[in-house]
Amino acid sequence: MDSRFYALNIRRYQQRAQIETPDTIYWERLEKPEFLKECNTIDYLDFSPSDPDNFVVTCSVRVQIYNLVTKLVVKNLSRFQKTAYGATFRQDGRLLAAGDEEGHVKLFDTTSRNILRIFKGHKAPVHRTFFTNDKLQLTSFCDDKSVRLWDVSNEKVVNTYNDAHTDYIRAGAMHPLAGNMFVSGGYDGKINLYDTRAENAIQRTLDHGSPVESLLFMPNGSIFISAGGNQVRVWDLISGCRLLTMMSQHHKTVTCLRLGTDGRRLFSAGLDRHVKIYDTTTYKTVHTLTYPNAVVSLGVASGDQAVVAGMVDGLISIKRMIVENKPSHLNKIRASHAAKEKRKLVKKLMRPDTSQAVDHTIKNRFKSTKLQTYDVHLRKFNFKKALDEVLLPLQVEKHPENTVAVITELLQRRALDKALTERPDVVLIQFIDFLCTHMGEIRFMRPLMNAANTVLDIFEGSCVSYSLKVMEALQRLSTAIQAEIAVTVEMLQLKGAMDTIIGVSLNDNYRPKTRTSTPKEVRMQPSARAEKYVIYVD
């Protein structure tokens, strides 16, 4: 029979200070980055709305469409005489528009790579181009301090807004719901809100305070966001373009903005090599991504499948989201390596040692561990002293898990009532206060509820013999238990309501859908100007 006394097994709980938020857990699922190298600064990145696995990269005189899975170039649109800027997809993914240093705006067919339209009229480089909500018009933002609205079908200018700014216009955004509204941002620090239906198209002019690098509308169209300097500002369009909030989480210039998680998260990238992720309900930072160099462009795939960042040195970082049911190869490699090391260790321990000519000496296989003070008292059945040891203020504050471990051990030995019987009022109040403080923690709830039952059993027959302070402590214990019961009831009600909502939504999703035939769209043909366009090579 083994007569040794084993030390109390203290369960290792997760530290409260290290509890991760849901956003941290979610964004930690991004894989280690895979890198692509281009020859120059990555000016702009955009994901295809029709094929989320494809994204377009604007760099130097080329516009390339990459595949997210293979990391290979799917389409190469190199019909540029000089540097290309800001290639963006149309909402259906079939067309792509890009500006260039010559002041032209070129429209491409993403399936055939043909130039369909060439819009001429600007006198300086065009850095940003965006399609309107109705997909029939195109807006260009130029360094000649003008904004132009083009008709896609007939290759003509619909409206020209000259001298909209006093400096280069490098940012713009189209309203997601109203095709007649858009905003432009310039290096003069001003933001202009346009309504093409009004006689005076510029409805409002706002001051960002720094050169505006990027603009973005929220999906509902009631809020738009501007980035410039080290600030990100949020404007309320409904209440007269009122400034809602301002974030200054970057310590260098913010270069671009993007939306993720179906519009519930906002991304901002900067020259400080960081990408900040904000909650769009509170506009507080929930996570940060770090990159090896200054980030000048950013793209987020639908459903957060990937986050692609373009850097100032031509490096493209691709971080894909790990699917939960498909663990990454890195985890598999680590698991197999750990299994091999474990098998080697087991074989080494089981291999007989033939170098010894004498009989083996069997040593004590158990290492003597130093017992804690409460372990010594438990070994001698001094239950009261063991409980007093873990109820010391320093022990309760720093290591409440030790107190819970001793209480659990006393409950298993059915000795907690003995440890609390015939004790001073100070000890009883201290024990009850510990129950009230830590009963709400999920990690301690079960043993402390059992301890509370034991306390009530002890006081059940002899409440009269205790002081008023002890009775007040029992009242606090009763209040704490009632509060936990109320929280449990609310959680059960919430669970029932959520189960009902989820059940109804599942039933709606499984309804049979009627098949409707959609007419095939007529493919756009290249214009005469586009067919005659020739690139001269020096």
C-alpha positions as CSV (number, residue, x, y, z in Angstrom):
1,M,0.0,0.0,0.0
2,D,1.4,3.4,-1.0
3,S,1.6,5.6,2.1
4,R,2.8,8.7,0.4
5,F,0.7,11.9,0.5
6,Y,0.2,13.5,-2.8
7,A,0.0,17.3,-3.1
8,L,-3.4,18.8,-3.9
9,N,-4.0,18.9,-7.7
10,I,-4.6,22.6,-8.5
11,R,-6.6,22.8,-11.7
12,R,-5.1,25.3,-14.2
13,Y,-7.7,27.8,-15.2
14,Q,-7.3,30.3,-18.1
15,Q,-6.2,33.6,-16.8
16,R,-8.8,36.3,-16.9
17,A,-6.4,38.9,-18.3
18,Q,-5.6,36.7,-21.3
19,I,-9.1,36.0,-22.4
20,E,-9.3,36.6,-26.2
21,T,-12.0,38.6,-27.8
22,P,-14.1,37.0,-30.6
23,D,-12.5,39.3,-33.1
24,T,-9.0,38.3,-32.0
25,I,-9.9,34.6,-32.3
26,Y,-11.5,35.2,-35.7
27,W,-8.7,37.2,-37.3
28,E,-6.0,34.9,-35.9
29,R,-7.4,32.3,-38.3
30,L,-5.7,34.2,-41.1
31,E,-2.8,32.0,-42.5
32,K,0.8,33.0,-42.6
33,P,1.2,35.4,-45.6
34,E,2.2,34.3,-49.1
35,F,4.1,37.0,-51.0
36,L,4.1,38.0,-54.7
37,K,6.6,40.5,-56.0
38,E,6.0,43.2,-58.6
39,C,8.4,45.7,-60.1
40,N,6.9,48.8,-58.6
41,T,4.6,50.3,-56.0
42,I,1.2,48.5,-55.8
43,D,-1.2,51.4,-56.6
44,Y,-4.6,49.7,-56.2
45,L,-6.2,46.3,-55.4
46,D,-9.8,45.3,-56.0
47,F,-11.6,41.9,-55.8
48,S,-14.0,40.7,-58.5
49,P,-17.7,40.8,-57.4
50,S,-18.6,37.9,-59.7
51,D,-15.5,35.7,-58.9
52,P,-14.2,36.2,-55.3
53,D,-11.1,34.1,-56.1
54,N,-9.9,36.8,-58.6
55,F,-8.4,40.2,-57.7
56,V,-6.9,42.9,-59.9
57,V,-3.5,44.5,-59.2
58,T,-2.6,47.9,-60.6
59,C,1.2,48.3,-60.8
60,S,3.3,50.3,-63.2
61,V,2.1,50.0,-66.9
62,R,0.2,46.7,-66.2
63,V,-3.1,45.7,-64.8
64,Q,-3.1,42.0,-63.8
65,I,-5.8,39.8,-62.6
66,Y,-4.5,37.2,-60.2
67,N,-6.2,34.0,-58.9
68,L,-6.3,33.8,-55.1
69,V,-5.8,30.1,-55.0
70,T,-3.0,29.5,-57.5
71,K,-1.3,32.9,-57.1
72,L,-0.9,33.0,-60.9
73,V,-1.9,35.7,-63.4
74,V,-5.2,34.9,-65.0
75,K,-5.4,38.0,-67.3
76,N,-2.8,40.5,-68.2
77,L,-4.1,43.9,-69.4
78,S,-1.0,45.7,-70.6
79,R,-2.5,48.2,-73.1
80,F,-1.0,51.2,-71.4
81,Q,1.6,53.6,-72.8
82,K,2.3,55.0,-69.4
83,T,1.6,54.2,-65.7
84,A,-1.8,52.8,-65.0
85,Y,-3.9,53.8,-61.9
86,G,-6.8,52.5,-59.9
87,A,-8.2,49.6,-61.8
88,T,-11.7,48.7,-60.5
89,F,-14.3,46.1,-61.4
90,R,-17.9,47.0,-62.3
91,Q,-20.6,45.6,-59.9
92,D,-21.2,42.6,-62.2
93,G,-17.5,41.9,-62.6
94,R,-17.7,41.8,-66.4
95,L,-16.0,45.2,-67.1
96,L,-13.0,46.9,-65.6
97,A,-12.0,50.5,-65.7
98,A,-8.5,52.1,-65.1
99,G,-7.0,55.5,-65.4
100,D,-3.5,56.3,-66.6
101,E,-0.8,58.9,-66.6
102,E,-1.8,60.2,-70.0
103,G,-5.2,61.3,-68.7
104,H,-7.2,58.6,-70.4
105,V,-9.7,56.2,-68.8
106,K,-9.8,52.8,-70.4
107,L,-12.6,50.3,-70.2
108,F,-11.8,46.5,-70.6
109,D,-13.8,43.4,-71.1
110,T,-12.5,41.0,-68.3
111,T,-13.3,37.9,-70.4
112,S,-11.6,38.8,-73.7
113,R,-9.1,41.5,-72.4
114,N,-10.2,43.8,-75.2
115,I,-10.3,47.6,-74.8
116,L,-14.0,48.5,-75.2
117,R,-13.9,52.2,-74.6
118,I,-11.2,55.0,-74.2
119,F,-12.5,58.1,-72.5
120,K,-10.3,61.2,-73.4
121,G,-10.6,64.7,-72.0
122,H,-8.5,65.0,-68.9
123,K,-5.2,66.9,-69.0
124,A,-3.4,65.1,-66.2
125,P,-3.1,61.6,-64.7
126,V,-6.4,60.0,-63.6
127,H,-5.8,58.1,-60.3
128,R,-9.3,56.8,-59.5
129,T,-12.2,55.6,-61.5
130,F,-15.5,54.2,-60.2
131,F,-18.8,52.9,-61.7
132,T,-22.1,54.4,-60.7
133,N,-24.7,52.2,-59.0
134,D,-26.8,51.8,-62.2
135,K,-23.6,50.5,-64.1
136,L,-24.3,52.8,-67.0
137,Q,-21.9,55.7,-66.1
138,L,-18.3,56.0,-65.0
139,T,-16.7,58.7,-62.8
140,S,-13.1,59.7,-63.0
141,F,-11.0,61.8,-60.5
142,C,-8.0,63.5,-62.0
143,D,-4.9,65.5,-61.1
144,D,-6.2,68.4,-63.3
145,K,-8.5,69.3,-60.3
146,S,-11.6,68.1,-62.2
147,V,-14.2,65.3,-61.9
148,R,-15.9,63.9,-65.0
149,L,-18.9,61.7,-65.4
150,W,-18.8,59.5,-68.5
151,D,-21.5,57.6,-70.4
152,V,-20.3,54.0,-70.9
153,S,-22.4,53.2,-73.9
154,N,-21.5,56.2,-76.2
155,E,-18.1,57.2,-74.8
156,K,-19.1,60.8,-74.2
157,V,-18.9,63.2,-71.2
158,V,-22.1,63.6,-69.3
159,N,-20.9,66.3,-66.8
160,T,-17.6,68.0,-66.0
161,Y,-16.9,69.6,-62.7
162,N,-13.9,71.8,-63.2
163,D,-11.9,73.4,-60.3
164,A,-13.7,71.1,-57.8
165,H,-10.6,71.3,-55.7
166,T,-7.5,73.5,-55.5
167,D,-5.1,70.5,-55.6
168,Y,-4.8,67.0,-57.0
169,I,-7.9,64.8,-56.6
170,R,-6.7,61.4,-55.5
171,A,-9.8,59.9,-53.8
172,G,-13.4,59.3,-54.6
173,A,-16.4,57.1,-53.8
174,M,-19.8,56.4,-55.3
175,H,-23.0,56.2,-53.3
176,P,-24.0,52.5,-53.1
177,L,-27.7,53.1,-53.5
178,A,-28.1,56.5,-55.3
179,G,-26.4,56.6,-58.7
180,N,-26.5,60.4,-58.7
181,M,-24.4,61.0,-55.6
182,F,-20.7,60.7,-55.0
183,V,-17.9,62.3,-53.1
184,S,-14.4,63.4,-54.0
185,G,-11.3,64.1,-51.9
186,G,-8.3,66.2,-52.8
187,Y,-4.8,67.0,-51.5
188,D,-6.2,70.4,-50.5
189,G,-7.8,68.6,-47.5
190,K,-11.4,69.2,-48.8
191,I,-14.2,66.7,-49.4
192,N,-16.9,67.6,-51.9
193,L,-20.4,65.9,-51.9
194,Y,-22.0,65.9,-55.4
195,D,-25.6,65.5,-56.5
196,T,-25.8,65.4,-60.3
197,R,-29.5,66.2,-60.3
198,A,-29.1,69.6,-58.7
199,E,-28.2,72.8,-60.6
200,N,-25.2,73.3,-58.3
201,A,-23.8,69.8,-58.2
202,I,-21.4,70.4,-55.2
203,Q,-23.9,70.3,-52.3
204,R,-21.4,70.4,-49.5
205,T,-17.7,70.9,-48.9
206,L,-16.1,69.4,-45.8
207,D,-12.6,69.9,-44.3
208,H,-10.7,66.7,-43.4
209,G,-7.7,68.7,-42.2
210,S,-5.1,66.7,-44.2
211,P,-4.7,65.6,-47.8
212,V,-7.4,63.0,-48.5
213,E,-6.1,59.6,-49.6
214,S,-9.2,57.4,-49.6
215,L,-13.0,57.7,-49.3
216,L,-15.5,55.0,-48.6
217,F,-19.3,54.7,-48.3
218,M,-21.0,52.4,-45.8
219,P,-23.3,49.8,-47.4
220,N,-26.5,51.6,-46.4
221,G,-25.2,54.9,-47.9
222,S,-26.0,57.0,-44.8
223,I,-22.4,57.3,-43.6
224,F,-19.1,57.9,-45.5
225,I,-15.6,57.7,-44.2
226,S,-12.5,59.7,-45.2
227,A,-8.8,58.9,-44.6
228,G,-5.9,61.4,-44.7
229,G,-2.9,62.2,-42.6
230,N,-3.0,59.9,-39.6
231,Q,-6.7,60.3,-39.1
232,V,-9.8,58.4,-40.2
233,R,-13.0,60.5,-40.0
234,V,-16.6,59.3,-40.0
235,W,-19.3,61.6,-41.5
236,D,-23.1,61.3,-41.2
237,L,-24.7,62.1,-44.5
238,I,-28.3,62.1,-43.2
239,S,-27.7,64.8,-40.5
240,G,-26.0,67.2,-42.9
241,C,-22.6,65.6,-43.1
242,R,-22.0,65.9,-39.4
243,L,-18.7,64.6,-38.1
244,L,-19.6,61.5,-36.0
245,T,-16.1,60.4,-34.8
246,M,-12.5,60.5,-35.5
247,M,-9.9,57.7,-35.1
248,S,-6.2,58.4,-34.8
249,Q,-4.8,54.8,-34.4
250,H,-2.0,55.2,-37.0
251,H,1.1,57.2,-36.4
252,K,1.8,57.7,-40.1
253,T,-0.3,58.5,-43.2
254,V,-3.4,56.4,-43.7
255,T,-3.4,55.3,-47.4
256,C,-6.6,53.3,-48.0
257,L,-9.9,52.1,-46.5
258,R,-11.8,48.9,-47.0
259,L,-14.9,47.1,-45.6
260,G,-15.1,43.5,-44.4
261,T,-17.4,41.1,-42.7
262,D,-20.4,42.3,-44.8
263,G,-19.8,45.9,-43.7
264,R,-19.5,45.2,-40.0
265,R,-15.7,45.8,-39.9
266,L,-13.6,48.7,-41.3
267,F,-10.0,48.3,-42.4
268,S,-7.5,51.1,-42.6
269,A,-4.0,50.7,-43.9
270,G,-1.1,53.1,-43.4
271,L,2.6,53.8,-44.0
272,D,3.3,52.6,-40.4
273,R,3.1,49.0,-41.7
274,H,-0.2,48.4,-39.8
275,V,-3.7,47.5,-40.9
276,K,-6.3,48.5,-38.2
277,I,-9.6,46.7,-38.0
278,Y,-12.5,48.7,-36.5
279,D,-16.0,47.7,-35.3
280,T,-18.4,49.8,-37.4
281,T,-20.9,50.1,-34.5
282,T,-18.5,51.5,-31.9
283,Y,-15.5,52.5,-34.2
284,K,-13.1,51.0,-31.8
285,T,-10.1,49.0,-32.8
286,V,-10.7,45.2,-32.5
287,H,-7.5,43.8,-34.2
288,T,-4.3,44.9,-35.9
289,L,-2.4,43.2,-38.7
290,T,1.3,44.0,-39.2
291,Y,3.2,43.9,-42.5
292,P,6.9,44.1,-43.4
293,N,6.7,47.4,-45.2
294,A,4.4,50.4,-45.7
295,V,1.0,49.4,-47.0
296,V,-0.4,51.6,-49.8
297,S,-3.3,49.5,-51.1
298,L,-5.6,46.9,-49.6
299,G,-8.3,44.4,-50.7
300,V,-10.7,42.3,-48.7
301,A,-12.4,39.3,-50.3
302,S,-16.1,38.7,-49.8
303,G,-16.8,36.7,-46.6
304,D,-13.3,37.6,-45.4
305,Q,-11.9,34.8,-47.4
306,A,-8.6,36.7,-47.8
307,V,-6.9,40.0,-47.0
308,V,-4.5,41.2,-49.7
309,A,-2.2,44.1,-49.1
310,G,0.1,45.9,-51.6
311,M,3.2,47.6,-50.3
312,V,5.4,50.4,-51.4
313,D,8.2,48.1,-52.5
314,G,6.0,46.1,-54.9
315,L,5.4,43.3,-52.4
316,I,1.9,41.8,-52.3
317,S,0.9,39.9,-49.1
318,I,-1.9,37.4,-49.3
319,K,-3.5,36.1,-46.1
320,R,-6.2,33.6,-46.6
321,M,-8.8,32.6,-43.9
322,I,-8.4,29.1,-42.5
323,V,-11.5,27.0,-42.8
324,E,-12.3,25.3,-39.5
325,N,-12.9,21.9,-41.0
326,K,-9.7,22.0,-43.1
327,P,-6.7,22.6,-40.8
328,S,-3.7,24.1,-42.3
329,H,-0.7,22.0,-43.5
330,L,1.5,23.7,-40.9
331,N,-0.6,22.3,-38.1
332,K,-0.4,18.8,-39.7
333,I,3.4,19.1,-40.0
334,R,3.7,20.2,-36.4
335,A,1.5,17.3,-35.1
336,S,3.3,14.7,-37.1
337,H,6.7,16.0,-35.9
338,A,5.6,16.0,-32.3
339,A,4.3,12.4,-32.7
340,K,7.7,11.3,-34.2
341,E,9.6,12.9,-31.3
342,K,7.3,11.2,-28.8
343,R,7.9,7.7,-30.4
344,K,11.6,8.3,-30.4
345,L,11.5,9.1,-26.7
346,V,9.4,6.1,-25.9
347,K,11.8,3.8,-27.8
348,K,14.8,5.3,-26.0
349,L,13.3,4.8,-22.6
350,M,12.3,1.2,-23.3
351,R,15.7,0.2,-24.8
352,P,17.6,-2.1,-22.4
353,D,21.0,-0.9,-21.2
354,T,23.5,-3.7,-21.9
355,S,26.6,-1.7,-20.6
356,Q,25.9,-2.6,-16.9
357,A,27.3,-6.0,-15.9
358,V,25.7,-5.9,-12.4
359,D,22.1,-6.2,-11.4
360,H,20.0,-3.1,-12.0
361,T,19.3,-0.9,-9.0
362,I,15.7,0.1,-8.9
363,K,15.5,3.8,-8.0
364,N,12.5,5.6,-6.6
365,R,10.5,6.7,-9.6
366,F,8.6,9.3,-7.7
367,K,10.1,12.7,-7.3
368,S,9.5,14.2,-3.9
369,T,7.5,17.5,-4.3
370,K,7.5,20.2,-1.8
371,L,4.1,20.3,-0.1
372,Q,2.3,23.6,0.4
373,T,1.2,24.7,3.8
374,Y,-2.5,23.7,3.2
375,D,-1.3,20.3,1.9
376,V,0.5,19.7,5.2
377,H,-2.7,20.6,7.1
378,L,-4.8,18.3,4.9
379,R,-2.3,15.5,5.4
380,K,-2.8,15.9,9.2
381,F,-6.6,16.2,8.8
382,N,-6.4,19.8,10.2
383,F,-9.3,21.0,8.0
384,K,-9.8,24.3,9.7
385,K,-6.2,25.3,9.4
386,A,-6.1,24.3,5.7
387,L,-9.2,26.5,5.1
388,D,-7.7,29.4,7.1
389,E,-4.5,29.2,5.0
390,V,-6.3,29.7,1.6
391,L,-8.6,32.4,3.0
392,L,-5.7,34.8,3.6
393,P,-6.3,38.1,1.7
394,L,-3.2,37.7,-0.4
395,Q,-4.1,34.1,-1.4
396,V,-7.7,35.0,-2.2
397,E,-6.6,38.0,-4.4
398,K,-3.7,36.4,-6.3
399,H,-4.6,32.7,-6.4
400,P,-8.4,32.1,-5.9
401,E,-8.0,28.8,-7.7
402,N,-6.1,27.5,-4.7
403,T,-9.0,28.4,-2.4
404,V,-11.5,26.7,-4.7
405,A,-9.2,23.6,-4.9
406,V,-9.1,23.3,-1.1
407,I,-12.9,23.8,-0.9
408,T,-13.4,21.1,-3.5
409,E,-11.1,18.7,-1.6
410,L,-13.1,19.3,1.6
411,L,-16.3,18.7,-0.2
412,Q,-15.0,15.4,-1.5
413,R,-13.9,14.4,2.0
414,R,-17.3,15.6,3.4
415,A,-15.3,17.8,5.8
416,L,-16.4,21.3,4.8
417,D,-19.1,21.4,7.5
418,K,-16.5,20.4,10.1
419,A,-14.1,23.1,8.9
420,L,-16.9,25.8,9.3
421,T,-18.4,24.6,12.6
422,E,-17.6,26.5,15.8
423,R,-15.6,29.1,14.0
424,P,-15.3,32.8,14.8
425,D,-17.6,35.2,13.0
426,V,-14.7,36.8,11.1
427,V,-13.8,33.5,9.4
428,L,-17.4,32.8,8.5
429,I,-17.9,36.2,7.0
430,Q,-14.7,36.0,5.1
431,F,-15.7,32.6,3.6
432,I,-19.2,33.8,2.7
433,D,-17.8,37.0,1.0
434,F,-15.5,34.8,-1.0
435,L,-18.5,32.8,-2.2
436,C,-20.4,36.0,-3.1
437,T,-17.4,37.4,-5.0
438,H,-16.4,34.4,-7.1
439,M,-19.8,32.6,-7.6
440,G,-20.5,34.4,-10.8
441,E,-17.3,33.1,-12.5
442,I,-18.1,30.1,-14.7
443,R,-14.9,28.3,-13.8
444,F,-15.7,28.3,-10.1
445,M,-19.5,28.2,-10.1
446,R,-20.1,24.4,-9.6
447,P,-17.9,23.9,-6.5
448,L,-18.9,27.2,-4.9
449,M,-22.6,26.4,-5.3
450,N,-22.1,23.2,-3.5
451,A,-20.2,25.1,-0.8
452,A,-23.1,27.5,-0.5
453,N,-25.4,24.6,0.1
454,T,-23.2,23.3,2.8
455,V,-23.1,26.8,4.5
456,L,-26.9,26.9,4.4
457,D,-27.1,23.4,5.9
458,I,-24.8,24.5,8.8
459,F,-26.8,27.7,9.6
460,E,-30.2,26.0,9.1
461,G,-30.7,24.9,12.7
462,S,-28.8,27.5,14.6
463,C,-29.3,30.9,13.1
464,V,-30.2,32.5,16.4
465,S,-26.8,31.9,17.9
466,Y,-24.9,34.0,15.3
467,S,-24.3,37.7,15.3
468,L,-25.9,40.4,13.2
469,K,-22.8,40.7,10.9
470,V,-23.0,37.0,10.0
471,M,-26.7,37.4,9.3
472,E,-25.9,40.3,6.9
473,A,-23.3,38.2,5.2
474,L,-25.9,35.4,4.7
475,Q,-28.2,38.1,3.2
476,R,-25.5,39.0,0.8
477,L,-25.1,35.4,-0.2
478,S,-28.8,35.1,-0.8
479,T,-28.8,38.2,-3.0
480,A,-25.8,36.8,-5.0
481,I,-27.6,33.5,-5.6
482,Q,-30.8,35.3,-6.7
483,A,-28.8,37.4,-9.1
484,E,-27.3,34.3,-10.7
485,I,-30.7,32.7,-11.0
486,A,-32.0,35.8,-12.7
487,V,-29.1,35.8,-15.2
488,T,-29.7,32.1,-15.9
489,V,-33.4,32.7,-16.6
490,E,-32.6,35.6,-19.0
491,M,-30.0,33.4,-20.8
492,L,-32.5,30.6,-21.2
493,Q,-35.1,33.0,-22.6
494,L,-32.6,34.4,-25.0
495,K,-31.6,30.9,-26.1
496,G,-35.2,30.1,-26.7
497,A,-35.8,33.2,-28.8
498,M,-32.6,32.5,-30.8
499,D,-33.6,28.9,-31.4
500,T,-37.0,30.1,-32.8
501,I,-35.3,32.7,-35.1
502,I,-32.8,30.1,-36.4
503,G,-35.5,27.5,-36.9
504,V,-37.6,29.9,-38.9
505,S,-34.7,31.1,-41.1
506,L,-33.7,27.5,-41.8
507,N,-37.3,26.7,-42.9
508,D,-37.2,29.8,-45.2
509,N,-34.0,28.7,-46.8
510,Y,-35.3,25.2,-47.6
511,R,-38.4,26.5,-49.5
512,P,-38.4,25.3,-53.1
513,K,-37.4,28.0,-55.5
514,T,-39.1,28.5,-58.8
515,R,-36.9,28.6,-61.8
516,T,-36.9,31.8,-63.7
517,S,-35.1,32.1,-67.0
518,T,-33.0,35.3,-67.4
519,P,-32.3,36.7,-70.8
520,K,-28.7,36.5,-71.9
521,E,-27.0,39.9,-71.8
522,V,-25.6,41.3,-75.1
523,R,-21.8,41.6,-75.0
524,M,-20.5,45.2,-75.4
525,Q,-18.5,45.7,-78.6
526,P,-15.4,47.9,-78.8
527,S,-15.8,51.4,-80.0
528,A,-14.1,52.8,-83.1
529,R,-11.6,54.8,-80.9
530,A,-10.7,51.6,-78.9
531,E,-10.2,49.6,-82.1
532,K,-7.8,52.1,-83.5
533,Y,-5.8,52.5,-80.3
534,V,-2.1,51.6,-80.8
535,I,0.7,51.5,-78.2
536,Y,4.0,52.9,-79.4
537,V,7.1,51.2,-78.0
538,D,10.3,53.2,-77.9
